[in-house]
Amino acid sequence: MGEILEKLLLPLPDIRTLPSVEAKLIIAFRLAVVASQNDYDGHIQLSDRLGGDLAATRILISAETIGFAWQEPFQIGRPCCSQTTPDEIWLIAAIRLTAGENRPAFDSLSCEMLGDSERERIYNDLRNFVAAYAGHRG
């Protein structure tokens, strides 16, 4: 039990310490959320950041899906903030598992927070995003 408590006391990672692709995805997700909350078309900026229109569209869809499915507001940092949030760390883990086509681990990561239909929708939307983003990256 002491080991679990010690892990809870660890600070969340600074975005600058993450692998560059993960930092890029967190910042892009932050921009997608800010754009959708402020009725701003961030598609051009996201397309430039993610390398294509399809990836930009898919991250906007994923942000919307997660926002509707999450029981409480999905916590993100400001686009310029280096501190990550627990929800952003969940997002990176979810993207990793989706990219690795590890649905059982994705379900395990998400089952306490999301119902079956919400997990299904988020997994599929993230899978579509990963395919579009990976397709650009070659």
C-alpha beads as a LAMMPS data file, in Angstrom:
LAMMPS data file: protein, C-alpha beads

138 atoms
137 bonds

1 atom types
1 bond types

-500.0 500.0 xlo xhi
-500.0 500.0 ylo yhi
-500.0 500.0 zlo zhi

Masses

1 110.0

Atoms # bond

1 1 1 0.000 0.000 0.000
2 1 1 2.864 2.389 0.764
3 1 1 4.164 2.024 -2.792
4 1 1 0.805 3.097 -4.231
5 1 1 0.709 6.176 -2.004
6 1 1 4.265 7.084 -3.007
7 1 1 3.236 6.983 -6.669
8 1 1 0.325 9.301 -5.938
9 1 1 2.713 11.836 -4.443
10 1 1 4.906 11.953 -7.545
11 1 1 4.465 15.129 -9.566
12 1 1 2.995 14.845 -13.032
13 1 1 5.559 15.063 -15.810
14 1 1 6.528 18.370 -17.333
15 1 1 5.498 18.366 -20.983
16 1 1 9.111 19.175 -21.942
17 1 1 10.260 15.836 -20.484
18 1 1 7.872 13.763 -22.602
19 1 1 8.826 12.257 -25.948
20 1 1 8.289 14.935 -28.596
21 1 1 5.384 13.141 -30.271
22 1 1 3.519 12.923 -26.957
23 1 1 4.154 16.582 -26.159
24 1 1 2.968 17.517 -29.650
25 1 1 -0.221 15.498 -29.192
26 1 1 -1.003 17.053 -25.813
27 1 1 -0.521 20.563 -27.185
28 1 1 -2.633 19.746 -30.246
29 1 1 -5.374 18.341 -28.018
30 1 1 -5.261 21.469 -25.863
31 1 1 -5.654 23.608 -28.971
32 1 1 -8.549 21.452 -30.190
33 1 1 -10.372 21.856 -26.875
34 1 1 -9.736 25.608 -26.686
35 1 1 -10.933 26.058 -30.270
36 1 1 -14.112 24.072 -29.715
37 1 1 -14.925 25.835 -26.425
38 1 1 -14.457 29.278 -27.958
39 1 1 -16.209 28.688 -31.267
40 1 1 -12.894 29.208 -33.047
41 1 1 -11.860 27.326 -36.165
42 1 1 -8.464 25.958 -35.162
43 1 1 -8.401 23.565 -38.104
44 1 1 -5.572 25.367 -39.937
45 1 1 -3.315 25.479 -36.872
46 1 1 -4.062 21.852 -36.048
47 1 1 -3.518 20.789 -39.635
48 1 1 -0.104 22.487 -39.645
49 1 1 0.785 20.954 -36.267
50 1 1 -0.429 17.447 -37.101
51 1 1 0.552 17.398 -40.756
52 1 1 -2.796 17.231 -42.465
53 1 1 -6.472 18.060 -42.588
54 1 1 -7.661 14.554 -41.782
55 1 1 -5.565 14.314 -38.593
56 1 1 -6.809 17.774 -37.558
57 1 1 -10.426 16.762 -38.117
58 1 1 -9.942 13.496 -36.231
59 1 1 -8.409 15.174 -33.169
60 1 1 -11.252 17.699 -33.091
61 1 1 -13.751 14.817 -33.197
62 1 1 -11.844 12.960 -30.465
63 1 1 -11.786 16.062 -28.251
64 1 1 -15.534 16.481 -28.663
65 1 1 -16.242 12.812 -27.955
66 1 1 -14.080 12.780 -24.832
67 1 1 -15.618 16.033 -23.631
68 1 1 -19.136 14.620 -23.892
69 1 1 -18.215 11.252 -22.362
70 1 1 -16.197 12.474 -19.391
71 1 1 -18.256 12.689 -16.198
72 1 1 -16.458 15.845 -15.067
73 1 1 -14.754 18.453 -17.253
74 1 1 -11.689 16.949 -18.949
75 1 1 -8.814 18.861 -17.396
76 1 1 -6.251 20.295 -19.794
77 1 1 -3.478 22.791 -19.317
78 1 1 -3.256 26.057 -21.170
79 1 1 -1.513 25.640 -24.551
80 1 1 1.557 27.463 -23.197
81 1 1 1.709 25.594 -19.847
82 1 1 4.434 23.019 -19.316
83 1 1 2.630 21.163 -16.522
84 1 1 0.549 18.179 -17.587
85 1 1 -2.736 17.116 -16.030
86 1 1 -3.869 13.628 -14.992
87 1 1 -6.432 13.673 -17.821
88 1 1 -3.714 14.507 -20.381
89 1 1 -1.598 11.624 -19.083
90 1 1 -4.666 9.377 -19.453
91 1 1 -5.061 10.650 -23.028
92 1 1 -1.471 9.779 -23.945
93 1 1 -1.855 6.320 -22.406
94 1 1 -5.149 5.847 -24.291
95 1 1 -3.528 6.904 -27.575
96 1 1 -0.602 4.531 -26.973
97 1 1 -2.936 1.616 -26.282
98 1 1 -5.114 2.466 -29.265
99 1 1 -2.087 2.748 -31.554
100 1 1 -0.945 -0.650 -30.287
101 1 1 -4.435 -2.054 -30.908
102 1 1 -4.605 -3.143 -27.275
103 1 1 -8.325 -2.836 -26.666
104 1 1 -8.347 -4.901 -23.435
105 1 1 -5.758 -2.594 -21.847
106 1 1 -7.647 0.481 -23.108
107 1 1 -10.826 -0.866 -21.509
108 1 1 -8.968 -1.585 -18.281
109 1 1 -7.542 1.952 -18.262
110 1 1 -10.970 3.499 -18.825
111 1 1 -13.591 1.175 -17.304
112 1 1 -13.901 2.987 -13.967
113 1 1 -14.516 6.340 -15.654
114 1 1 -16.489 5.454 -18.762
115 1 1 -19.385 3.210 -19.678
116 1 1 -19.213 0.623 -22.431
117 1 1 -20.653 2.818 -25.187
118 1 1 -18.460 5.800 -24.250
119 1 1 -15.337 3.618 -24.283
120 1 1 -16.363 2.179 -27.654
121 1 1 -16.827 5.632 -29.189
122 1 1 -13.605 7.065 -27.740
123 1 1 -11.576 4.031 -28.783
124 1 1 -12.917 4.212 -32.340
125 1 1 -12.383 7.977 -32.585
126 1 1 -8.835 7.657 -31.252
127 1 1 -8.182 4.781 -33.655
128 1 1 -9.314 6.982 -36.547
129 1 1 -7.081 9.801 -35.297
130 1 1 -4.083 7.485 -34.917
131 1 1 -4.595 6.147 -38.470
132 1 1 -4.778 9.671 -39.912
133 1 1 -1.782 10.895 -37.912
134 1 1 0.306 7.799 -38.639
135 1 1 -0.642 8.021 -42.316
136 1 1 0.837 11.500 -42.454
137 1 1 3.982 10.551 -40.554
138 1 1 4.587 7.699 -42.983

Bonds

1 1 1 2
2 1 2 3
3 1 3 4
4 1 4 5
5 1 5 6
6 1 6 7
7 1 7 8
8 1 8 9
9 1 9 10
10 1 10 11
11 1 11 12
12 1 12 13
13 1 13 14
14 1 14 15
15 1 15 16
16 1 16 17
17 1 17 18
18 1 18 19
19 1 19 20
20 1 20 21
21 1 21 22
22 1 22 23
23 1 23 24
24 1 24 25
25 1 25 26
26 1 26 27
27 1 27 28
28 1 28 29
29 1 29 30
30 1 30 31
31 1 31 32
32 1 32 33
33 1 33 34
34 1 34 35
35 1 35 36
36 1 36 37
37 1 37 38
38 1 38 39
39 1 39 40
40 1 40 41
41 1 41 42
42 1 42 43
43 1 43 44
44 1 44 45
45 1 45 46
46 1 46 47
47 1 47 48
48 1 48 49
49 1 49 50
50 1 50 51
51 1 51 52
52 1 52 53
53 1 53 54
54 1 54 55
55 1 55 56
56 1 56 57
57 1 57 58
58 1 58 59
59 1 59 60
60 1 60 61
61 1 61 62
62 1 62 63
63 1 63 64
64 1 64 65
65 1 65 66
66 1 66 67
67 1 67 68
68 1 68 69
69 1 69 70
70 1 70 71
71 1 71 72
72 1 72 73
73 1 73 74
74 1 74 75
75 1 75 76
76 1 76 77
77 1 77 78
78 1 78 79
79 1 79 80
80 1 80 81
81 1 81 82
82 1 82 83
83 1 83 84
84 1 84 85
85 1 85 86
86 1 86 87
87 1 87 88
88 1 88 89
89 1 89 90
90 1 90 91
91 1 91 92
92 1 92 93
93 1 93 94
94 1 94 95
95 1 95 96
96 1 96 97
97 1 97 98
98 1 98 99
99 1 99 100
100 1 100 101
101 1 101 102
102 1 102 103
103 1 103 104
104 1 104 105
105 1 105 106
106 1 106 107
107 1 107 108
108 1 108 109
109 1 109 110
110 1 110 111
111 1 111 112
112 1 112 113
113 1 113 114
114 1 114 115
115 1 115 116
116 1 116 117
117 1 117 118
118 1 118 119
119 1 119 120
120 1 120 121
121 1 121 122
122 1 122 123
123 1 123 124
124 1 124 125
125 1 125 126
126 1 126 127
127 1 127 128
128 1 128 129
129 1 129 130
130 1 130 131
131 1 131 132
132 1 132 133
133 1 133 134
134 1 134 135
135 1 135 136
136 1 136 137
137 1 137 138
